[in-house]
């Protein structure tokens, strides 16, 4: 059984495409296949928006790993390996970003699960050149193409979706990039959470900040708090920064793989935690968040989270805090609270 995800397995079948190439890997990469690829390519550079993956792959001496929301200017590559992301618009943004920088004659390989909508690359790539499917296996597709037209300059600011939210008598301006949770919408779970948060004080962490709606609202309604916001996704971090800026609110926004880059203790940890990793369901990050929360809360510090009602988080909270209060609940979501 291969340790690689299915898109990597189909790329592994076609190693000849990468021979003697300077490969730039982007998108939803999750495994160590790029390290193996370095044995066949001239060089392999990985540009990822996933901080957890960056921390993992950065330990390899065989590849160069970069984390961020925008590709550095000094990247040199003649081939792109795109792991098709969950959001189609994120794929479009990544293509525009890398091809505007690398330009004409850049080869591209696109791999992805068929259920992810990877077939969309056929139409999406039309402005850049030609692309064709050359392999299909394990319910995945392998495309190869070449950029024959120099794309327009890439400007990250052009990819933000800006929208306003009317909530509790306030108008919130939200800025979000493709692929970020709450991109273009104010989800019901977040609304329920914010309706049930009391007056806050001290140091507050918005964990998994997404586009920044939760942290923004907490700061506007509690102007004296010391707000910090973290996320694993570089596009989310950039979105939250721009959301705070658009509303003239100050806060520290940073990348963290659960608590990897968190320091000190908080009076409140507030979260609408994720339970998806790419196309798949994953509870590991949230379970770690809950299990270790007491270590990052000050004396009598409090945890507030919103979660789908079917998720089995109360036993974890109860095991760590000795209790778990259900503050509010509807047919889909529940608000859980605990005090250290």
C-alpha positions in Angstrom: 0.0 0.0 0.0 1.5 3.3 -1.1 1.9 6.1 1.6 1.1 8.6 -1.1 -2.3 10.2 -1.8 -4.0 9.1 -5.0 -3.0 12.2 -7.0 0.7 11.6 -6.1 0.3 7.9 -7.1 -0.8 8.9 -10.6 2.1 11.4 -10.9 4.4 8.7 -9.8 3.3 6.6 -12.8 4.5 9.4 -15.1 8.0 10.3 -13.7 9.4 10.7 -17.3 7.5 14.0 -17.6 9.6 15.5 -14.8 13.1 14.3 -15.9 15.7 17.1 -15.8 13.0 19.7 -15.0 13.0 22.5 -12.4 9.7 21.7 -10.9 7.5 24.0 -8.8 4.9 22.1 -6.8 1.7 24.0 -5.8 -1.8 23.3 -4.6 -3.2 20.6 -2.4 0.0 18.6 -1.9 -0.1 16.4 1.3 2.7 13.9 1.2 6.4 13.3 0.6 6.1 12.5 -3.1 7.9 15.8 -4.0 11.0 14.4 -2.1 10.9 11.3 -4.4 10.4 13.6 -7.4 13.6 15.3 -6.6 15.5 12.1 -7.5 14.2 12.5 -11.1 13.9 16.3 -11.6 16.8 18.8 -11.6 15.2 20.6 -8.7 12.0 20.7 -6.7 10.5 23.7 -5.0 7.2 23.5 -3.1 5.0 26.5 -2.6 2.2 25.8 -0.2 -0.5 27.7 1.7 -0.8 24.9 4.3 1.4 25.6 7.3 1.2 22.0 8.6 2.4 20.6 5.3 5.1 23.2 5.1 6.4 22.2 8.6 6.4 18.6 7.5 8.0 18.8 4.1 10.5 21.5 5.2 12.3 18.8 7.2 13.3 17.2 3.9 16.8 18.2 2.6 15.8 17.1 -0.9 13.4 20.0 -1.7 13.0 23.7 -1.1 9.8 24.5 0.8 8.1 27.9 0.8 5.0 29.0 2.7 2.8 32.0 2.0 0.0 33.6 0.1 2.0 34.9 -2.8 4.8 33.3 -4.8 8.3 35.0 -4.2 9.7 36.8 -7.2 12.9 34.9 -7.4 11.4 31.5 -8.1 12.9 29.8 -11.2 11.1 26.8 -12.7 10.3 25.4 -16.1 7.5 23.0 -15.0 4.6 23.3 -12.6 3.0 20.4 -10.7 -0.4 21.5 -9.6 -2.3 19.4 -7.1 -5.9 20.4 -7.8 -7.4 22.2 -4.7 -10.8 21.8 -3.3 -12.0 25.3 -4.5 -12.0 25.9 -8.3 -11.4 29.6 -7.8 -8.3 28.8 -5.8 -7.0 26.7 -8.7 -7.6 29.7 -11.0 -5.8 32.0 -8.7 -2.8 29.7 -8.4 -2.6 29.3 -12.1 -2.6 33.0 -12.7 0.0 33.5 -9.9 2.6 31.0 -11.1 2.1 31.4 -14.9 2.3 35.2 -14.8 5.6 34.8 -13.1 7.1 31.9 -15.0 5.6 32.9 -18.4 5.7 31.3 -21.8 7.0 27.8 -22.4 6.3 26.7 -18.9 5.1 23.1 -18.8 2.4 22.1 -16.4 1.2 18.9 -14.9 -2.2 18.9 -13.1 -3.2 15.9 -10.9 -6.4 15.6 -8.9 -9.3 13.4 -7.9 -12.1 13.3 -10.4 -14.6 14.2 -7.7 -12.7 17.4 -7.0 -13.7 18.8 -10.4 -10.2 18.5 -11.9 -11.7 18.3 -15.4 -12.3 22.1 -15.0 -8.6 22.6 -15.9 -9.4 21.9 -19.6 -11.5 25.1 -19.9 -9.6 27.0 -17.2 -6.2 26.6 -19.0 -7.6 27.9 -22.4 -6.3 31.5 -22.0 -2.7 30.2 -21.3 -2.3 27.5 -23.9 -3.1 23.8 -24.5 -3.6 21.0 -21.9 -4.7 17.4 -22.3 -5.4 14.4 -20.1 -2.7 11.7 -20.6 -3.5 9.3 -17.8 -6.3 8.2 -15.5 -6.1 5.9 -12.5 -7.4 5.5 -8.9 -10.2 7.8 -9.8 -7.7 10.5 -10.6 -6.6 12.3 -13.7 -3.2 13.4 -15.0 -3.0 16.4 -17.3 0.0 17.8 -19.2 0.1 21.2 -20.9 2.3 24.1 -21.9 1.8 27.9 -21.5 2.0 29.5 -24.9 0.7 33.0 -24.1 2.4 35.4 -21.6 -0.3 36.0 -18.9 -1.1 39.4 -17.5 0.7 40.5 -14.3 -0.7 38.9 -11.1 -2.0 41.2 -8.4 -3.2 39.4 -5.3 -5.5 42.2 -4.3 -7.6 41.6 -7.4 -8.5 38.1 -6.1 -10.1 39.3 -2.8 -13.9 39.1 -2.5 -15.2 42.0 -0.4 -18.6 41.8 1.1 -20.5 43.3 4.0 -22.3 41.5 6.8 -25.1 43.1 8.9 -25.0 41.5 12.3 -26.2 42.6 15.7 -26.6 46.2 14.6 -23.1 46.4 13.1 -21.9 46.5 9.6 -18.8 44.3 9.1 -16.6 44.5 6.0 -15.1 41.1 5.1 -12.3 40.4 2.7 -11.5 36.9 1.6 -9.4 35.0 -0.9 -10.5 31.9 -2.8 -10.3 28.6 -0.8 -10.9 30.4 2.6 -13.7 29.3 4.9 -16.6 31.8 4.7 -15.4 33.0 1.3 -18.2 35.3 0.3 -20.7 34.2 3.0 -21.5 34.5 6.7 -22.2 30.9 7.8 -24.9 30.0 10.2 -22.6 28.3 12.7 -20.5 31.5 13.1 -23.7 33.5 13.6 -24.8 31.2 16.4 -21.4 31.4 18.0 -21.3 35.2 18.0 -24.8 35.4 19.4 -23.7 33.4 22.4 -20.3 35.0 23.3 -20.4 37.1 26.5 -18.4 40.3 27.2 -14.7 39.5 26.9 -11.6 40.8 28.5 -7.8 40.2 28.4 -6.0 38.2 25.8 -8.3 36.4 23.3 -7.4 33.9 20.6 -9.6 33.3 17.5 -8.4 29.9 16.4 -8.9 28.9 12.8 -9.8 32.5 11.9 -10.6 32.0 8.2 -11.7 35.3 6.7 -11.6 36.9 10.1 -15.3 37.5 10.9 -15.1 36.1 14.5 -12.0 38.0 15.5 -13.3 41.2 13.9 -16.7 41.0 15.8 -15.0 40.2 19.1 -12.7 43.2 18.7 -15.5 45.6 17.7 -17.7 44.5 20.6 -14.8 44.3 23.1 -12.4 47.1 22.1 -10.2 46.6 25.1 -9.2 43.0 24.4 -5.8 41.9 23.1 -6.9 40.1 20.0 -4.8 37.3 18.3 -5.9 35.2 15.4 -4.3 32.1 13.9 -4.9 29.7 11.0 -3.1 27.0 9.2 -3.9 28.5 5.8 -1.8 31.4 4.3 -4.8 32.7 2.3 -6.9 32.8 5.5 -4.2 34.7 7.3 -4.0 37.2 4.5 -7.8 37.5 4.4 -8.0 38.1 8.1 -5.3 40.8 8.0 -7.2 42.6 5.2 -10.6 42.2 7.1 -9.1 43.8 10.2 -7.6 46.6 8.1 -10.8 47.3 6.3 -12.6 47.8 9.6 -9.7 49.8 11.3 -9.2 47.1 13.9 -5.9 46.0 15.3 -4.9 42.4 16.0 -2.1 40.0 15.6 -2.7 37.4 12.8 -0.3 34.5 12.4 0.2 31.0 11.1 0.0 28.1 13.5 -0.4 24.4 13.1 -2.8 24.1 16.0 -0.7 25.4 18.9 2.7 25.2 17.2 3.3 29.0 17.1 1.1 30.0 20.0 2.8 31.4 23.1 1.6 32.4 26.5 -1.9 32.0 27.8 -5.3 33.4 26.9 -8.3 34.4 28.9 -10.5 33.2 26.0 -10.1 30.8 23.1 -12.9 31.1 20.6 -13.3 29.0 17.5 -15.4 27.7 14.7 -12.9 24.9 14.1 -12.5 23.2 10.8 -13.2 19.5 10.2 -12.1 19.1 6.6 -8.7 18.6 5.1 -9.0 19.1 1.4 -11.9 17.0 0.2 -11.8 14.7 3.2 -13.1 14.9 6.8 -10.5 15.3 9.4 -11.0 15.9 13.2 -7.4 15.7 14.3 -6.7 19.5 14.5 -9.8 20.2 16.4 -9.3 17.3 18.8 -5.8 18.6 19.5 -7.2 22.1 20.0 -9.6 20.8 22.7 -7.2 18.4 24.3 -4.5 21.0 24.8 -6.7 24.0 25.4 -6.2 24.1 29.2 -2.5 24.5 28.7 -3.0 27.7 26.8 -5.7 29.2 29.0 -5.0 31.3 32.1 -6.6 30.6 35.5 -10.4 30.6 35.0 -9.8 31.0 31.2 -12.7 30.0 29.0 -13.2 28.0 25.8 -16.0 28.7 23.4 -16.5 26.6 20.2 -19.2 26.0 17.7 -19.5 22.6 16.0 -21.8 20.5 14.0 -24.1 18.7 16.5 -23.1 15.3 15.3 -19.4 15.8 16.1 -18.3 14.0 19.3 -16.5 16.9 20.9 -18.2 17.1 24.4 -16.5 14.0 25.7 -13.1 15.5 24.8 -13.9 18.8 26.5 -15.3 17.1 29.5 -12.2 14.9 29.8 -9.9 18.0 29.8 -12.0 20.5 31.8 -14.2 18.2 34.0 -17.3 19.7 32.4 -18.8 20.8 29.1 -21.7 23.2 28.9 -24.0 23.4 25.9 -24.7 27.1 25.7 -27.0 26.9 22.7 -28.1 24.4 20.1 -30.2 24.2 16.9 -30.9 21.4 14.4 -27.3 21.6 13.0 -24.9 23.4 15.4 -24.1 23.5 19.1 -22.1 26.0 21.2 -19.8 24.3 23.8 -18.3 26.2 26.7 -15.8 25.2 29.4 -13.8 27.1 32.1 -10.4 26.1 33.3 
